[in-house]
Amino acid sequence: MPQLVALSLSIAVLGAIWAFLALGPLTGFVLVWAGFIAWGCFFHTGGDNKALVKTIAGTIYGAIIAWIALLIIVHVPIAALGAVWPAIVVGVTVFFLVIVASVEQLSTVPANVYGYAALVGYSLHQPSALDNLGAANFANPLVLLIVSLVIGALFGYVSGQLANALTKKAAAKA
């Protein structure tokens, strides 16, 4: 089976399984879209073991930095600065998304940004998220996003392994 067909098939099957799990039995524990972000990140990072590590480390790191930014914005409000204060906090925290690129596991800056953007995007559009930044459960956007991103990256890895197995089986039969 050609590699592209094998990869398309493995992603289709596993994507359907992921969607079922995220929208069914795991509702409230994972976000389907966040898993797909990490899944895509895994492949654009190289689709191998190193990509898995970089995707997981980078997206988690980005989510943590975003969480810190939101904690600062929510708990250290400087009303006199209006929208300038959150902009300053974002500017300072995103600096740390890139400056760590010399660390191998955090060298894929887009992975760091995806984690940051996913956490901030979810938190700004989910009314209760900012109230739960300190919760030790899935109401905390950090917990929810990290679990979703890690599982999504693992689904990416498995889909790549399945595609390789399908390609090798077809090659062995030829």
Secondary structure as UniProt FT lines:
FT   HELIX           3..23
FT   TURN            24..26
FT   TURN            28..29
FT   HELIX           32..44
FT   TURN            45..46
FT   HELIX           49..75
FT   HELIX           79..81
FT   TURN            82..83
FT   HELIX           84..99
FT   HELIX           100..102
FT   HELIX           104..106
FT   HELIX           109..125
FT   TURN            127..128
FT   HELIX           129..132
FT   TURN            133..134
FT   TURN            138..139
FT   HELIX           141..173
//
